Amino acid sequence: MAVAYGKPPWISLVLAATFSTYGLVKKKVGLGGLESMAAETAVQFLPALGFLLFLGAQGRSTFTASGTGHALLLAGTGVITALPLICFGIAAVRLPLSVIGMVQYLAPPSSSSPSGSPSSTRPCRPSAGRASRWCGWRWRC
């Protein structure tokens, strides 16, 4: 697919490199899932707080301006994001990196095009494909 596309799949290569580096660091640090998530949160807290204050000062913050439901949805996305990362942290310490790499390789693609976006302007429709046994449906465009 990459040869037919005519360009290297930079987004895929960068994602693979950063996620494998993340897994290696998780493995070498040796903290448990919850402890490593707490350390990551502590490192990112001040930059994230600064960004939120910056958005609030410009009037572009939607956390409190768009109602309670919106604030709860935003807070919920943090929990939904943290749970898989905690599970990955637990697995990264216990499993060899070769097993983690194979499990990541088996994860289904989210799109059938090399760029990760639809390759035409036709409406997308679901189709049962190779990935259907992993995630139900995939989209063909």
URKABEL-V854309 format. One record per residue. N is the residue number from 1. RES is the residue in one letter. PSI is psi in degrees with one decimal (* if undefined). Layout:
n: (N N)
res: (RES RES)
psi: (PSI PSI)
This chain:
n: (1 2 3 4 5 6 7 8 9 10 11 12 13 14 15 16 17 18 19 20 21 22 23 24 25 26 27 28 29 30 31 32 33 34 35 36 37 38 39 40 41 42 43 44 45 46 47 48 49 50 51 52 53 54 55 56 57 58 59 60 61 62 63 64 65 66 67 68 69 70 71 72 73 74 75 76 77 78 79 80 81 82 83 84 85 86 87 88 89 90 91 92 93 94 95 96 97 98 99 100 101 102 103 104 105 106 107 108 109 110 111 112 113 114 115 116 117 118 119 120 121 122 123 124 125 126 127 128 129 130 131 132 133 134 135 136 137 138 139 140 141)
res: (M A V A Y G K P P W I S L V L A A T F S T Y G L V K K K V G L G G L E S M A A E T A V Q F L P A L G F L L F L G A Q G R S T F T A S G T G H A L L L A G T G V I T A L P L I C F G I A A V R L P L S V I G M V Q Y L A P P S S S S P S G S P S S T R P C R P S A G R A S R W C G W R W R C)
psi: (-38.5 -37.2 -42.4 -31.5 -31.1 -5.3 153.2 144.0 77.9 -41.8 -44.3 -42.4 -41.1 -43.2 -42.7 -43.4 -44.0 -39.1 -34.9 -36.1 -41.0 -45.0 -40.2 -44.3 -42.9 -41.2 -43.9 -33.1 -41.1 12.0 155.9 174.0 -49.2 -38.8 -41.0 -34.5 -38.9 -39.6 -42.3 -41.3 -40.7 -39.1 -37.6 -6.8 -51.9 -45.1 -39.0 -41.2 -41.8 -40.3 -41.4 -40.4 -39.1 -47.2 -40.4 -38.0 -29.5 -6.0 20.4 7.6 132.1 0.1 -49.0 -17.4 -17.1 15.0 168.1 -40.8 -41.5 -43.0 -40.3 -39.0 -42.7 -42.5 -37.1 -32.8 -29.1 -42.9 -43.6 -32.9 -36.9 -36.8 -49.4 -32.9 -36.9 -44.2 -39.8 -40.4 -39.0 -45.4 -36.3 -31.4 -35.5 -29.3 152.1 150.9 -28.0 -37.5 -43.0 -41.0 -41.1 -38.0 -39.3 -33.3 -34.1 -13.6 137.2 149.0 147.2 -9.4 157.6 -0.8 150.7 -26.9 -8.6 3.5 159.3 142.2 -2.5 178.0 6.6 151.7 143.4 147.8 146.4 144.8 139.2 122.9 -162.8 -35.7 -8.5 -28.9 -16.4 -41.7 12.8 -74.4 154.4 161.4 132.8 133.6 *)
